[in-house]
């Protein structure tokens, strides 16, 4: 049996350098509504797989999909506005 302690030391030796930057954290925060909406959609789909299909599950999935699409649209609009700010005169 080989011990993993030496590998752990090598992996965690660069932990200080692997922290996310402020820009990366801002990007994650900007995308978090979309990420949460995608998780909600996945949860609804998983719940629907647990038993025979019914109208309530279909409605739950449809609403979750619409929230996810709204979040995706909002993110696209925010990022498009940020990239064109201060553009051509």
C-alpha positions in Angstrom: 0.0 0.0 0.0 1.4 3.3 -1.0 0.9 6.4 1.0 -0.5 9.5 -0.6 1.1 11.9 1.8 4.0 12.8 -0.5 1.6 13.5 -3.4 -0.5 15.6 -1.2 2.4 17.7 -0.2 3.3 18.3 -3.9 -0.3 19.1 -4.8 -0.8 21.6 -1.9 2.6 23.2 -2.3 1.2 25.6 -4.8 -2.1 26.4 -3.0 -1.2 30.1 -2.5 -0.8 30.5 -6.2 -4.0 28.8 -7.1 -6.4 31.2 -5.4 -8.9 32.8 -7.8 -8.2 36.4 -8.7 -10.6 39.2 -8.0 -11.6 39.3 -11.7 -12.4 35.5 -11.6 -14.5 36.0 -8.5 -16.4 38.9 -10.2 -17.0 36.7 -13.2 -18.4 33.9 -11.0 -20.6 36.3 -9.2 -21.9 37.7 -12.5 -22.7 34.1 -13.7 -24.2 32.9 -10.4 -27.8 33.6 -11.3 -27.4 31.5 -14.4 -25.6 28.7 -12.5 -28.4 28.6 -9.9 -31.1 28.5 -12.5 -29.3 25.6 -14.3 -29.1 23.8 -11.0 -32.9 24.3 -10.4 -33.6 23.0 -13.9 -31.5 19.9 -13.2 -33.2 19.4 -9.9 -36.6 19.5 -11.6 -35.5 17.0 -14.3 -34.1 14.7 -11.6 -37.4 14.8 -9.6 -39.3 14.0 -12.8 -37.2 10.9 -13.4 -38.1 9.5 -10.0 -41.7 8.6 -11.0 -44.0 8.4 -14.0 -44.4 11.6 -16.0 -47.2 13.9 -14.9 -48.4 17.5 -15.6 -47.0 18.9 -12.4 -43.5 17.7 -13.3 -43.8 19.0 -16.9 -44.9 22.4 -15.5 -42.0 22.5 -13.0 -39.5 21.7 -15.7 -41.0 24.3 -18.1 -40.8 27.0 -15.4 -37.3 26.1 -14.5 -36.3 26.1 -18.1 -37.8 29.6 -18.6 -36.0 30.9 -15.5 -32.8 29.5 -16.9 -33.4 31.1 -20.3 -34.2 34.4 -18.6 -31.0 34.2 -16.6 -29.0 33.3 -19.8 -30.5 36.3 -21.6 -29.8 38.7 -18.7 -26.2 37.5 -18.5 -25.7 37.9 -22.3 -27.2 41.4 -22.1 -24.9 42.4 -19.2 -21.8 41.0 -20.8 -22.6 42.5 -24.2 -23.2 45.9 -22.6 -19.9 45.7 -20.7 -17.9 44.8 -23.7 -19.3 47.7 -25.8 -19.1 50.4 -23.2 -17.0 53.3 -24.3 -17.1 52.0 -27.9 -17.1 53.9 -31.2 -17.9 57.6 -31.3 
